[in-house]
Amino acid sequence: MPVTAAPWELLAAVALDLAFGDPRSLPHPIRGIGWLIHRGERFWRWTRFPLRLAGAMTWICVAAVVTCGVWVTLPWLNVYWIWTFLALRGLDMEAMNVVRALDAGDLDDARGKLAMIVGRDTANLDEPGILRAVIETVSENTSDGVIAPLFYLMIGGPAAMALYKAANTMDSMVGYRNERYCEFGWFAARMDDVLNLVPARLTAVLVWMSALLPGFDARGSARITLRDASSHPSPNAGYPEAAYAGALGIRLGGMSTYAGMASHKPYLGDPACVLSAAKFREARKLLYVASLLMTGMVMAALA
C-alpha cells in the first residue's frame, strides 16, 4: 500500500480547498481530533498520573489514533485528507470577514469576527490593533495551516500530514501557560515547537521569494527575519511574522491581552508604513504566492 500521494491528488485537493474552503457540510477531521483530545484529557486526568505524564499520554494516544486512522484509508481518501488538512482558503475567508467589517465601519462586528480566529482579547481593540492581529494570524497560519501540512505531506504522505494536524490541534487546545494547562499541556506545546522548527523557517524563505513581486521588499523581508525573528517568545512564530513584516514595511508585535492578562511581545519589523486594510490585502498576496510556491515544490517531490 503506497503511503504517499500522487501529484494529481495534491492538485485536486488544493483546487477543492480554493473552491470551497473547509467543507462544513461534511465530516471534518479537525472536529474529530478535537473530540479525541477532550476525551483523552478527561481520561488521563482521571488516572491521577502526574500532569505532565497525563498530558504526554494524551498526546501519544491522540496522535496514534489519528495517524493510524488516516493510514488505513490510504490511498482511497488521499484527496479528502489533503483537502481537509489544508486551511488556505478558510484562513483567507475568516481574515477577510474581519477586514470587510472594518471597511464597513463596524468595529464591534470586526472585533467579534476576529475573536473567532485569535486567542487574544479583542473587545477593546481599535482599528490598528485589529489589523495587526489579523495580519499576525495570517502570517503565523501561513506556516501552521498551509506550509507545515504540505511539508509533512511531502516527507511522509497523508498520514504524516495527519500527525502534524493532530499535534497542532492539541497545542491550540491544551498548550497554554495557564493554571489548568501549564503542566498538562507542556508536552503538546513542546512537540508542536519541534514539528514546526523546519516549516516555520521554510515559510520565511517562501515569503522572501514571494516578496520579489513588485510592491514588496524582499531584501527587507530577509533582513527583518534575520534581525527580529529570534526575539519572539515562540521559537517558530517569529519567522513567518517577521518575514511578512519586512516584506510589507510594517511593524508587528507589541501589547496584547490574553484572558485579561497583558502581554508585551517584542516588535517585529520597522513602522515604515501604517497598518491599513491595503496592507492586509498585500499580506493576502504573500499568503497565496507562498502557498503556490510550496504546492509546486511538493508536487515536484511527489512526481
Secondary structure as UniProt FT lines:
FT   HELIX           7..20
FT   TURN            24..25
FT   HELIX           29..46
FT   TURN            47..48
FT   HELIX           51..71
FT   TURN            72..77
FT   HELIX           78..85
FT   HELIX           88..103
FT   TURN            104..105
FT   HELIX           107..115
FT   TURN            116..117
FT   TURN            123..124
FT   HELIX           127..142
FT   HELIX           143..147
FT   HELIX           148..174
FT   TURN            179..185
FT   HELIX           186..210
FT   TURN            211..212
FT   TURN            214..215
FT   HELIX           218..228
FT   HELIX           229..231
FT   TURN            235..237
FT   HELIX           238..248
FT   STRAND          252..258
FT   TURN            259..260
FT   STRAND          261..268
FT   HELIX           277..302
//
